[in-house]
C-alpha cells in the first residue's frame, strides 16, 4: 500500500484505529520501514500538520526513527480534518 498524502494517512488511520485519539502502531500502516520513517518525518516537520500528530514509544513494539527519535505509535486529533 502506498500512502503519500495527508488525506491518505488520515483515512487509513481512521480505518485502522476506529476513532481519533487512539494510538495506532506505525507498523499497522503496512508500509516499508523507509516509507514509514520518511512519510511520518515529513508530517512531523510541518508545524500545521504536526500539532495534530502525537507520537509515542512503547518498547514492546519495534520502533521507527521519526526525525531521529524512536517512536512506535501515532494518534491523530480529529482537528486534522480541518487541513484536508
PyMOL Python script that loads the backbone (N, CA, C, O; Angstrom):
from pymol import cmd

cmd.read_pdbstr("""\
ATOM      1  N   UNK A   1       0.855  -1.182   0.000  1.00  0.00           N
ATOM      2  CA  UNK A   1       0.000   0.000   0.000  1.00  0.00           C
ATOM      3  C   UNK A   1       0.891   1.231   0.000  1.00  0.00           C
ATOM      4  O   UNK A   1       1.919   1.269   0.676  1.00  0.00           O
ATOM      5  N   UNK A   2       0.495   2.214  -0.747  1.00  0.00           N
ATOM      6  CA  UNK A   2       1.243   3.458  -0.795  1.00  0.00           C
ATOM      7  C   UNK A   2       0.390   4.585  -0.238  1.00  0.00           C
ATOM      8  O   UNK A   2      -0.715   4.840  -0.717  1.00  0.00           O
ATOM      9  N   UNK A   3       0.904   5.240   0.757  1.00  0.00           N
ATOM     10  CA  UNK A   3       0.258   6.416   1.328  1.00  0.00           C
ATOM     11  C   UNK A   3       1.174   7.589   1.027  1.00  0.00           C
ATOM     12  O   UNK A   3       2.348   7.574   1.396  1.00  0.00           O
ATOM     13  N   UNK A   4       0.652   8.591   0.367  1.00  0.00           N
ATOM     14  CA  UNK A   4       1.516   9.711   0.011  1.00  0.00           C
ATOM     15  C   UNK A   4       0.981  11.057   0.462  1.00  0.00           C
ATOM     16  O   UNK A   4       1.732  12.032   0.514  1.00  0.00           O
ATOM     17  N   UNK A   5      -0.281  11.130   0.784  1.00  0.00           N
ATOM     18  CA  UNK A   5      -0.856  12.419   1.163  1.00  0.00           C
ATOM     19  C   UNK A   5      -1.404  12.358   2.585  1.00  0.00           C
ATOM     20  O   UNK A   5      -1.634  11.284   3.142  1.00  0.00           O
ATOM     21  N   UNK A   6      -1.602  13.528   3.145  1.00  0.00           N
ATOM     22  CA  UNK A   6      -2.213  13.613   4.466  1.00  0.00           C
ATOM     23  C   UNK A   6      -3.590  12.966   4.443  1.00  0.00           C
ATOM     24  O   UNK A   6      -3.956  12.247   5.373  1.00  0.00           O
ATOM     25  N   UNK A   7      -4.337  13.213   3.407  1.00  0.00           N
ATOM     26  CA  UNK A   7      -5.678  12.617   3.275  1.00  0.00           C
ATOM     27  C   UNK A   7      -5.591  11.089   3.336  1.00  0.00           C
ATOM     28  O   UNK A   7      -6.379  10.453   4.035  1.00  0.00           O
ATOM     29  N   UNK A   8      -4.638  10.499   2.607  1.00  0.00           N
ATOM     30  CA  UNK A   8      -4.457   9.048   2.606  1.00  0.00           C
ATOM     31  C   UNK A   8      -4.152   8.538   4.013  1.00  0.00           C
ATOM     32  O   UNK A   8      -4.726   7.540   4.449  1.00  0.00           O
ATOM     33  N   UNK A   9      -3.261   9.212   4.717  1.00  0.00           N
ATOM     34  CA  UNK A   9      -2.854   8.777   6.060  1.00  0.00           C
ATOM     35  C   UNK A   9      -4.017   8.891   7.036  1.00  0.00           C
ATOM     36  O   UNK A   9      -4.244   7.981   7.832  1.00  0.00           O
ATOM     37  N   UNK A  10      -4.747   9.985   6.987  1.00  0.00           N
ATOM     38  CA  UNK A  10      -5.888  10.166   7.898  1.00  0.00           C
ATOM     39  C   UNK A  10      -6.956   9.110   7.626  1.00  0.00           C
ATOM     40  O   UNK A  10      -7.522   8.542   8.560  1.00  0.00           O
ATOM     41  N   UNK A  11      -7.226   8.853   6.374  1.00  0.00           N
ATOM     42  CA  UNK A  11      -8.228   7.843   6.006  1.00  0.00           C
ATOM     43  C   UNK A  11      -7.814   6.464   6.513  1.00  0.00           C
ATOM     44  O   UNK A  11      -8.628   5.735   7.081  1.00  0.00           O
ATOM     45  N   UNK A  12      -6.548   6.110   6.306  1.00  0.00           N
ATOM     46  CA  UNK A  12      -6.045   4.811   6.755  1.00  0.00           C
ATOM     47  C   UNK A  12      -6.035   4.736   8.284  1.00  0.00           C
ATOM     48  O   UNK A  12      -6.394   3.708   8.857  1.00  0.00           O
ATOM     49  N   UNK A  13      -5.628   5.810   8.937  1.00  0.00           N
ATOM     50  CA  UNK A  13      -5.621   5.842  10.399  1.00  0.00           C
ATOM     51  C   UNK A  13      -7.028   5.580  10.942  1.00  0.00           C
ATOM     52  O   UNK A  13      -7.211   4.758  11.839  1.00  0.00           O
ATOM     53  N   UNK A  14      -8.013   6.283  10.393  1.00  0.00           N
ATOM     54  CA  UNK A  14      -9.391   6.117  10.886  1.00  0.00           C
ATOM     55  C   UNK A  14      -9.903   4.705  10.651  1.00  0.00           C
ATOM     56  O   UNK A  14     -10.620   4.153  11.485  1.00  0.00           O
ATOM     57  N   UNK A  15      -9.535   4.121   9.518  1.00  0.00           N
ATOM     58  CA  UNK A  15      -9.970   2.754   9.227  1.00  0.00           C
ATOM     59  C   UNK A  15      -9.359   1.755  10.212  1.00  0.00           C
ATOM     60  O   UNK A  15     -10.023   0.803  10.621  1.00  0.00           O
ATOM     61  N   UNK A  16      -8.119   1.965  10.586  1.00  0.00           N
ATOM     62  CA  UNK A  16      -7.428   1.040  11.473  1.00  0.00           C
ATOM     63  C   UNK A  16      -7.681   1.312  12.952  1.00  0.00           C
ATOM     64  O   UNK A  16      -7.892   0.378  13.725  1.00  0.00           O
ATOM     65  N   UNK A  17      -7.661   2.570  13.348  1.00  0.00           N
ATOM     66  CA  UNK A  17      -7.815   2.926  14.766  1.00  0.00           C
ATOM     67  C   UNK A  17      -9.276   2.962  15.196  1.00  0.00           C
ATOM     68  O   UNK A  17      -9.589   2.769  16.370  1.00  0.00           O
ATOM     69  N   UNK A  18     -10.161   3.209  14.251  1.00  0.00           N
ATOM     70  CA  UNK A  18     -11.586   3.252  14.574  1.00  0.00           C
ATOM     71  C   UNK A  18     -12.083   4.621  14.971  1.00  0.00           C
ATOM     72  O   UNK A  18     -13.231   4.970  14.694  1.00  0.00           O
ATOM     73  N   UNK A  19     -11.236   5.403  15.617  1.00  0.00           N
ATOM     74  CA  UNK A  19     -11.620   6.752  16.012  1.00  0.00           C
ATOM     75  C   UNK A  19     -10.360   7.568  16.282  1.00  0.00           C
ATOM     76  O   UNK A  19      -9.287   7.015  16.525  1.00  0.00           O
ATOM     77  N   UNK A  20     -10.503   8.849  16.238  1.00  0.00           N
ATOM     78  CA  UNK A  20      -9.382   9.741  16.517  1.00  0.00           C
ATOM     79  C   UNK A  20      -8.968   9.607  17.977  1.00  0.00           C
ATOM     80  O   UNK A  20      -9.781   9.283  18.844  1.00  0.00           O
ATOM     81  N   UNK A  21      -7.690   9.861  18.229  1.00  0.00           N
ATOM     82  CA  UNK A  21      -7.181   9.858  19.596  1.00  0.00           C
ATOM     83  C   UNK A  21      -6.677   8.520  20.081  1.00  0.00           C
ATOM     84  O   UNK A  21      -6.114   8.442  21.173  1.00  0.00           O
ATOM     85  N   UNK A  22      -6.857   7.459  19.306  1.00  0.00           N
ATOM     86  CA  UNK A  22      -6.389   6.134  19.722  1.00  0.00           C
ATOM     87  C   UNK A  22      -5.002   5.884  19.163  1.00  0.00           C
ATOM     88  O   UNK A  22      -4.788   6.054  17.963  1.00  0.00           O
ATOM     89  N   UNK A  23      -4.058   5.486  19.993  1.00  0.00           N
ATOM     90  CA  UNK A  23      -2.715   5.176  19.499  1.00  0.00           C
ATOM     91  C   UNK A  23      -2.753   3.978  18.543  1.00  0.00           C
ATOM     92  O   UNK A  23      -3.377   2.956  18.828  1.00  0.00           O
ATOM     93  N   UNK A  24      -2.082   4.126  17.427  1.00  0.00           N
ATOM     94  CA  UNK A  24      -2.013   3.078  16.420  1.00  0.00           C
ATOM     95  C   UNK A  24      -0.542   2.792  16.145  1.00  0.00           C
ATOM     96  O   UNK A  24       0.242   3.712  15.911  1.00  0.00           O
ATOM     97  N   UNK A  25      -0.175   1.526  16.174  1.00  0.00           N
ATOM     98  CA  UNK A  25       1.210   1.150  15.885  1.00  0.00           C
ATOM     99  C   UNK A  25       1.553   1.573  14.464  1.00  0.00           C
ATOM    100  O   UNK A  25       0.780   1.341  13.535  1.00  0.00           O
ATOM    101  N   UNK A  26       2.711   2.192  14.301  1.00  0.00           N
ATOM    102  CA  UNK A  26       3.131   2.660  12.974  1.00  0.00           C
ATOM    103  C   UNK A  26       3.223   1.509  11.982  1.00  0.00           C
ATOM    104  O   UNK A  26       3.010   1.713  10.787  1.00  0.00           O
ATOM    105  N   UNK A  27       3.529   0.332  12.440  1.00  0.00           N
ATOM    106  CA  UNK A  27       3.600  -0.834  11.572  1.00  0.00           C
ATOM    107  C   UNK A  27       2.266  -1.210  10.956  1.00  0.00           C
ATOM    108  O   UNK A  27       2.223  -1.887   9.929  1.00  0.00           O
ATOM    109  N   UNK A  28       1.182  -0.777  11.571  1.00  0.00           N
ATOM    110  CA  UNK A  28      -0.152  -1.092  11.063  1.00  0.00           C
ATOM    111  C   UNK A  28      -0.460  -0.398   9.732  1.00  0.00           C
ATOM    112  O   UNK A  28      -1.389  -0.792   9.027  1.00  0.00           O
ATOM    113  N   UNK A  29       0.305   0.616   9.394  1.00  0.00           N
ATOM    114  CA  UNK A  29       0.081   1.304   8.126  1.00  0.00           C
ATOM    115  C   UNK A  29       0.557   0.473   6.941  1.00  0.00           C
ATOM    116  O   UNK A  29       0.300   0.831   5.791  1.00  0.00           O
ATOM    117  N   UNK A  30       1.249  -0.636   7.209  1.00  0.00           N
ATOM    118  CA  UNK A  30       1.692  -1.591   6.188  1.00  0.00           C
ATOM    119  C   UNK A  30       2.592  -0.965   5.129  1.00  0.00           C
ATOM    120  O   UNK A  30       2.475  -1.260   3.940  1.00  0.00           O
ATOM    121  N   UNK A  31       3.486  -0.101   5.581  1.00  0.00           N
ATOM    122  CA  UNK A  31       4.488   0.496   4.699  1.00  0.00           C
ATOM    123  C   UNK A  31       5.839  -0.123   5.028  1.00  0.00           C
ATOM    124  O   UNK A  31       6.001  -0.752   6.073  1.00  0.00           O
ATOM    125  N   UNK A  32       6.794   0.054   4.148  1.00  0.00           N
ATOM    126  CA  UNK A  32       8.148  -0.385   4.486  1.00  0.00           C
ATOM    127  C   UNK A  32       8.685   0.513   5.601  1.00  0.00           C
ATOM    128  O   UNK A  32       8.143   1.587   5.861  1.00  0.00           O
ATOM    129  N   UNK A  33       9.733   0.070   6.240  1.00  0.00           N
ATOM    130  CA  UNK A  33      10.346   0.893   7.293  1.00  0.00           C
ATOM    131  C   UNK A  33      10.749   2.251   6.725  1.00  0.00           C
ATOM    132  O   UNK A  33      10.470   3.285   7.333  1.00  0.00           O
ATOM    133  N   UNK A  34      11.403   2.254   5.565  1.00  0.00           N
ATOM    134  CA  UNK A  34      11.857   3.515   4.958  1.00  0.00           C
ATOM    135  C   UNK A  34      10.673   4.421   4.625  1.00  0.00           C
ATOM    136  O   UNK A  34      10.734   5.627   4.862  1.00  0.00           O
ATOM    137  N   UNK A  35       9.615   3.862   4.088  1.00  0.00           N
ATOM    138  CA  UNK A  35       8.430   4.669   3.757  1.00  0.00           C
ATOM    139  C   UNK A  35       7.801   5.250   5.019  1.00  0.00           C
ATOM    140  O   UNK A  35       7.434   6.425   5.056  1.00  0.00           O
ATOM    141  N   UNK A  36       7.679   4.423   6.049  1.00  0.00           N
ATOM    142  CA  UNK A  36       7.075   4.877   7.312  1.00  0.00           C
ATOM    143  C   UNK A  36       7.889   6.011   7.913  1.00  0.00           C
ATOM    144  O   UNK A  36       7.338   7.049   8.278  1.00  0.00           O
ATOM    145  N   UNK A  37       9.189   5.815   8.016  1.00  0.00           N
ATOM    146  CA  UNK A  37      10.041   6.827   8.624  1.00  0.00           C
ATOM    147  C   UNK A  37      10.062   8.110   7.810  1.00  0.00           C
ATOM    148  O   UNK A  37      10.040   9.202   8.378  1.00  0.00           O
ATOM    149  N   UNK A  38      10.105   7.996   6.511  1.00  0.00           N
ATOM    150  CA  UNK A  38      10.128   9.181   5.654  1.00  0.00           C
ATOM    151  C   UNK A  38       8.798   9.943   5.703  1.00  0.00           C
ATOM    152  O   UNK A  38       8.781  11.156   5.910  1.00  0.00           O
ATOM    153  N   UNK A  39       7.700   9.232   5.515  1.00  0.00           N
ATOM    154  CA  UNK A  39       6.386   9.876   5.476  1.00  0.00           C
ATOM    155  C   UNK A  39       6.056  10.577   6.790  1.00  0.00           C
ATOM    156  O   UNK A  39       5.656  11.741   6.793  1.00  0.00           O
ATOM    157  N   UNK A  40       6.223   9.873   7.899  1.00  0.00           N
ATOM    158  CA  UNK A  40       5.852  10.472   9.181  1.00  0.00           C
ATOM    159  C   UNK A  40       6.844  11.546   9.619  1.00  0.00           C
ATOM    160  O   UNK A  40       6.473  12.464  10.351  1.00  0.00           O
ATOM    161  N   UNK A  41       8.086  11.446   9.188  1.00  0.00           N
ATOM    162  CA  UNK A  41       9.047  12.513   9.473  1.00  0.00           C
ATOM    163  C   UNK A  41       8.658  13.794   8.749  1.00  0.00           C
ATOM    164  O   UNK A  41       8.789  14.885   9.304  1.00  0.00           O
ATOM    165  N   UNK A  42       8.183  13.669   7.524  1.00  0.00           N
ATOM    166  CA  UNK A  42       7.738  14.846   6.762  1.00  0.00           C
ATOM    167  C   UNK A  42       6.559  15.512   7.481  1.00  0.00           C
ATOM    168  O   UNK A  42       6.536  16.733   7.640  1.00  0.00           O
ATOM    169  N   UNK A  43       5.595  14.721   7.909  1.00  0.00           N
ATOM    170  CA  UNK A  43       4.449  15.301   8.614  1.00  0.00           C
ATOM    171  C   UNK A  43       4.869  15.910   9.949  1.00  0.00           C
ATOM    172  O   UNK A  43       4.334  16.941  10.357  1.00  0.00           O
ATOM    173  N   UNK A  44       5.813  15.286  10.622  1.00  0.00           N
ATOM    174  CA  UNK A  44       6.286  15.789  11.907  1.00  0.00           C
ATOM    175  C   UNK A  44       7.027  17.118  11.759  1.00  0.00           C
ATOM    176  O   UNK A  44       7.038  17.923  12.690  1.00  0.00           O
ATOM    177  N   UNK A  45       7.638  17.354  10.619  1.00  0.00           N
ATOM    178  CA  UNK A  45       8.380  18.601  10.383  1.00  0.00           C
ATOM    179  C   UNK A  45       7.474  19.778  10.035  1.00  0.00           C
ATOM    180  O   UNK A  45       7.890  20.931  10.148  1.00  0.00           O
ATOM    181  N   UNK A  46       6.267  19.506   9.621  1.00  0.00           N
ATOM    182  CA  UNK A  46       5.340  20.561   9.202  1.00  0.00           C
ATOM    183  C   UNK A  46       4.498  21.003  10.401  1.00  0.00           C
ATOM    184  O   UNK A  46       3.686  20.232  10.913  1.00  0.00           O
ATOM    185  N   UNK A  47       4.695  22.239  10.843  1.00  0.00           N
ATOM    186  CA  UNK A  47       4.002  22.724  12.043  1.00  0.00           C
ATOM    187  C   UNK A  47       2.488  22.584  11.933  1.00  0.00           C
ATOM    188  O   UNK A  47       1.836  22.175  12.894  1.00  0.00           O
ATOM    189  N   UNK A  48       1.932  22.910  10.801  1.00  0.00           N
ATOM    190  CA  UNK A  48       0.478  22.889  10.650  1.00  0.00           C
ATOM    191  C   UNK A  48      -0.089  21.477  10.726  1.00  0.00           C
ATOM    192  O   UNK A  48      -1.249  21.290  11.093  1.00  0.00           O
ATOM    193  N   UNK A  49       0.710  20.502  10.388  1.00  0.00           N
ATOM    194  CA  UNK A  49       0.270  19.107  10.455  1.00  0.00           C
ATOM    195  C   UNK A  49       0.678  18.487  11.789  1.00  0.00           C
ATOM    196  O   UNK A  49      -0.129  17.811  12.428  1.00  0.00           O
ATOM    197  N   UNK A  50       1.911  18.706  12.212  1.00  0.00           N
ATOM    198  CA  UNK A  50       2.459  18.005  13.380  1.00  0.00           C
ATOM    199  C   UNK A  50       1.699  18.268  14.670  1.00  0.00           C
ATOM    200  O   UNK A  50       1.728  17.441  15.581  1.00  0.00           O
ATOM    201  N   UNK A  51       1.035  19.382  14.762  1.00  0.00           N
ATOM    202  CA  UNK A  51       0.309  19.659  16.018  1.00  0.00           C
ATOM    203  C   UNK A  51      -0.872  18.713  16.228  1.00  0.00           C
ATOM    204  O   UNK A  51      -1.418  18.636  17.329  1.00  0.00           O
ATOM    205  N   UNK A  52      -1.271  17.984  15.164  1.00  0.00           N
ATOM    206  CA  UNK A  52      -2.373  17.025  15.272  1.00  0.00           C
ATOM    207  C   UNK A  52      -1.886  15.577  15.368  1.00  0.00           C
ATOM    208  O   UNK A  52      -2.682  14.655  15.546  1.00  0.00           O
ATOM    209  N   UNK A  53      -0.578  15.392  15.250  1.00  0.00           N
ATOM    210  CA  UNK A  53       0.033  14.065  15.323  1.00  0.00           C
ATOM    211  C   UNK A  53       0.728  13.917  16.671  1.00  0.00           C
ATOM    212  O   UNK A  53       1.474  14.806  17.082  1.00  0.00           O
ATOM    213  N   UNK A  54       0.497  12.828  17.351  1.00  0.00           N
ATOM    214  CA  UNK A  54       1.114  12.582  18.652  1.00  0.00           C
ATOM    215  C   UNK A  54       1.797  11.218  18.624  1.00  0.00           C
ATOM    216  O   UNK A  54       1.144  10.175  18.583  1.00  0.00           O
ATOM    217  N   UNK A  55       3.124  11.252  18.648  1.00  0.00           N
ATOM    218  CA  UNK A  55       3.920  10.030  18.605  1.00  0.00           C
ATOM    219  C   UNK A  55       4.264   9.580  20.010  1.00  0.00           C
ATOM    220  O   UNK A  55       4.497  10.395  20.903  1.00  0.00           O
ATOM    221  N   UNK A  56       4.291   8.263  20.191  1.00  0.00           N
ATOM    222  CA  UNK A  56       4.667   7.682  21.475  1.00  0.00           C
ATOM    223  C   UNK A  56       5.539   6.457  21.218  1.00  0.00           C
ATOM    224  O   UNK A  56       5.570   5.913  20.114  1.00  0.00           O
ATOM    225  N   UNK A  57       6.230   6.049  22.243  1.00  0.00           N
ATOM    226  CA  UNK A  57       7.089   4.876  22.152  1.00  0.00           C
ATOM    227  C   UNK A  57       6.656   3.853  23.177  1.00  0.00           C
ATOM    228  O   UNK A  57       6.647   4.127  24.377  1.00  0.00           O
ATOM    229  N   UNK A  58       6.300   2.685  22.708  1.00  0.00           N
ATOM    230  CA  UNK A  58       6.006   1.530  23.553  1.00  0.00           C
ATOM    231  C   UNK A  58       7.114   0.524  23.239  1.00  0.00           C
ATOM    232  O   UNK A  58       7.172  -0.006  22.129  1.00  0.00           O
ATOM    233  N   UNK A  59       7.973   0.266  24.186  1.00  0.00           N
ATOM    234  CA  UNK A  59       9.151  -0.580  23.955  1.00  0.00           C
ATOM    235  C   UNK A  59       8.784  -2.019  23.583  1.00  0.00           C
ATOM    236  O   UNK A  59       9.651  -2.772  23.141  1.00  0.00           O
ATOM    237  N   UNK A  60       7.529  -2.414  23.749  1.00  0.00           N
ATOM    238  CA  UNK A  60       7.097  -3.751  23.346  1.00  0.00           C
ATOM    239  C   UNK A  60       6.938  -3.852  21.827  1.00  0.00           C
ATOM    240  O   UNK A  60       6.764  -4.946  21.290  1.00  0.00           O
ATOM    241  N   UNK A  61       7.000  -2.710  21.138  1.00  0.00           N
ATOM    242  CA  UNK A  61       6.844  -2.656  19.683  1.00  0.00           C
ATOM    243  C   UNK A  61       8.154  -2.215  19.046  1.00  0.00           C
ATOM    244  O   UNK A  61       8.968  -1.528  19.664  1.00  0.00           O
ATOM    245  N   UNK A  62       8.336  -2.623  17.810  1.00  0.00           N
ATOM    246  CA  UNK A  62       9.526  -2.208  17.072  1.00  0.00           C
ATOM    247  C   UNK A  62       9.456  -0.711  16.797  1.00  0.00           C
ATOM    248  O   UNK A  62       8.475  -0.237  16.225  1.00  0.00           O
ATOM    249  N   UNK A  63      10.486   0.044  17.196  1.00  0.00           N
ATOM    250  CA  UNK A  63      10.445   1.492  16.977  1.00  0.00           C
ATOM    251  C   UNK A  63      10.869   1.875  15.562  1.00  0.00           C
ATOM    252  O   UNK A  63      11.632   1.168  14.903  1.00  0.00           O
ATOM    253  N   UNK A  64      10.358   2.996  15.128  1.00  0.00           N
ATOM    254  CA  UNK A  64      10.729   3.637  13.877  1.00  0.00           C
ATOM    255  C   UNK A  64      11.422   4.944  14.239  1.00  0.00           C
ATOM    256  O   UNK A  64      11.120   5.529  15.279  1.00  0.00           O
ATOM    257  N   UNK A  65      12.324   5.402  13.420  1.00  0.00           N
ATOM    258  CA  UNK A  65      13.009   6.668  13.646  1.00  0.00           C
ATOM    259  C   UNK A  65      12.233   7.791  12.955  1.00  0.00           C
ATOM    260  O   UNK A  65      12.286   7.930  11.733  1.00  0.00           O
ATOM    261  N   UNK A  66      11.524   8.574  13.733  1.00  0.00           N
ATOM    262  CA  UNK A  66      10.772   9.703  13.196  1.00  0.00           C
ATOM    263  C   UNK A  66      11.559  10.957  13.575  1.00  0.00           C
ATOM    264  O   UNK A  66      11.582  11.366  14.737  1.00  0.00           O
ATOM    265  N   UNK A  67      12.194  11.552  12.585  1.00  0.00           N
ATOM    266  CA  UNK A  67      13.074  12.704  12.792  1.00  0.00           C
ATOM    267  C   UNK A  67      14.117  12.452  13.875  1.00  0.00           C
ATOM    268  O   UNK A  67      14.410  13.318  14.700  1.00  0.00           O
ATOM    269  N   UNK A  68      14.669  11.238  13.848  1.00  0.00           N
ATOM    270  CA  UNK A  68      15.753  10.904  14.767  1.00  0.00           C
ATOM    271  C   UNK A  68      15.322  10.406  16.132  1.00  0.00           C
ATOM    272  O   UNK A  68      16.170  10.102  16.971  1.00  0.00           O
ATOM    273  N   UNK A  69      14.022  10.317  16.373  1.00  0.00           N
ATOM    274  CA  UNK A  69      13.519   9.855  17.663  1.00  0.00           C
ATOM    275  C   UNK A  69      12.795   8.528  17.489  1.00  0.00           C
ATOM    276  O   UNK A  69      12.015   8.372  16.550  1.00  0.00           O
ATOM    277  N   UNK A  70      13.039   7.574  18.373  1.00  0.00           N
ATOM    278  CA  UNK A  70      12.331   6.299  18.267  1.00  0.00           C
ATOM    279  C   UNK A  70      10.858   6.470  18.662  1.00  0.00           C
ATOM    280  O   UNK A  70      10.538   7.004  19.725  1.00  0.00           O
ATOM    281  N   UNK A  71       9.989   6.007  17.791  1.00  0.00           N
ATOM    282  CA  UNK A  71       8.543   6.091  18.017  1.00  0.00           C
ATOM    283  C   UNK A  71       7.917   4.790  17.537  1.00  0.00           C
ATOM    284  O   UNK A  71       8.394   4.183  16.578  1.00  0.00           O
ATOM    285  N   UNK A  72       6.863   4.368  18.194  1.00  0.00           N
ATOM    286  CA  UNK A  72       6.188   3.132  17.780  1.00  0.00           C
ATOM    287  C   UNK A  72       4.723   3.351  17.417  1.00  0.00           C
ATOM    288  O   UNK A  72       4.146   2.565  16.665  1.00  0.00           O
ATOM    289  N   UNK A  73       4.124   4.402  17.943  1.00  0.00           N
ATOM    290  CA  UNK A  73       2.701   4.640  17.736  1.00  0.00           C
ATOM    291  C   UNK A  73       2.435   6.107  17.370  1.00  0.00           C
ATOM    292  O   UNK A  73       3.235   7.000  17.651  1.00  0.00           O
ATOM    293  N   UNK A  74       1.298   6.312  16.743  1.00  0.00           N
ATOM    294  CA  UNK A  74       0.837   7.663  16.466  1.00  0.00           C
ATOM    295  C   UNK A  74      -0.666   7.722  16.757  1.00  0.00           C
ATOM    296  O   UNK A  74      -1.401   6.773  16.486  1.00  0.00           O
ATOM    297  N   UNK A  75      -1.095   8.831  17.302  1.00  0.00           N
ATOM    298  CA  UNK A  75      -2.527   9.100  17.426  1.00  0.00           C
ATOM    299  C   UNK A  75      -2.766  10.456  16.759  1.00  0.00           C
ATOM    300  O   UNK A  75      -1.912  11.343  16.788  1.00  0.00           O
ATOM    301  N   UNK A  76      -3.923  10.587  16.170  1.00  0.00           N
ATOM    302  CA  UNK A  76      -4.271  11.811  15.472  1.00  0.00           C
ATOM    303  C   UNK A  76      -5.444  12.485  16.146  1.00  0.00           C
ATOM    304  O   UNK A  76      -6.376  11.821  16.600  1.00  0.00           O
ATOM    305  N   UNK A  77      -5.399  13.797  16.212  1.00  0.00           N
ATOM    306  CA  UNK A  77      -6.533  14.583  16.716  1.00  0.00           C
ATOM    307  C   UNK A  77      -7.548  14.749  15.595  1.00  0.00           C
ATOM    308  O   UNK A  77      -7.167  14.860  14.430  1.00  0.00           O
ATOM    309  N   UNK A  78      -8.817  14.767  15.927  1.00  0.00           N
ATOM    310  CA  UNK A  78      -9.878  14.945  14.932  1.00  0.00           C
ATOM    311  C   UNK A  78      -9.727  16.231  14.151  1.00  0.00           C
ATOM    312  O   UNK A  78     -10.150  16.311  12.998  1.00  0.00           O
ATOM    313  N   UNK A  79      -9.132  17.234  14.760  1.00  0.00           N
ATOM    314  CA  UNK A  79      -8.986  18.538  14.107  1.00  0.00           C
ATOM    315  C   UNK A  79      -8.066  18.486  12.877  1.00  0.00           C
ATOM    316  O   UNK A  79      -8.010  19.443  12.104  1.00  0.00           O
ATOM    317  N   UNK A  80      -7.345  17.366  12.696  1.00  0.00           N
ATOM    318  CA  UNK A  80      -6.511  17.229  11.499  1.00  0.00           C
ATOM    319  C   UNK A  80      -7.365  17.326  10.241  1.00  0.00           C
ATOM    320  O   UNK A  80      -6.870  17.703   9.178  1.00  0.00           O
ATOM    321  N   UNK A  81      -8.623  16.992  10.357  1.00  0.00           N
ATOM    322  CA  UNK A  81      -9.526  17.038   9.196  1.00  0.00           C
ATOM    323  C   UNK A  81      -9.717  18.467   8.684  1.00  0.00           C
ATOM    324  O   UNK A  81     -10.145  18.661   7.546  1.00  0.00           O
ATOM    325  N   UNK A  82      -9.410  19.455   9.499  1.00  0.00           N
ATOM    326  CA  UNK A  82      -9.523  20.844   9.016  1.00  0.00           C
ATOM    327  C   UNK A  82      -8.492  21.143   7.939  1.00  0.00           C
ATOM    328  O   UNK A  82      -8.631  22.120   7.204  1.00  0.00           O
ATOM    329  N   UNK A  83      -7.459  20.313   7.836  1.00  0.00           N
ATOM    330  CA  UNK A  83      -6.411  20.508   6.840  1.00  0.00           C
ATOM    331  C   UNK A  83      -6.697  19.773   5.539  1.00  0.00           C
ATOM    332  O   UNK A  83      -6.009  19.987   4.541  1.00  0.00           O
ATOM    333  N   UNK A  84      -7.685  18.929   5.541  1.00  0.00           N
ATOM    334  CA  UNK A  84      -7.967  18.109   4.340  1.00  0.00           C
ATOM    335  C   UNK A  84      -8.746  18.869   3.295  1.00  0.00           C
ATOM    336  O   UNK A  84      -9.057  18.321   2.237  1.00  0.00           O
TER     337      UNK A  84
END
""", "prot")
cmd.dss("prot")
cmd.show_as("cartoon", "prot")
cmd.util.cbc("prot")
cmd.orient("prot")
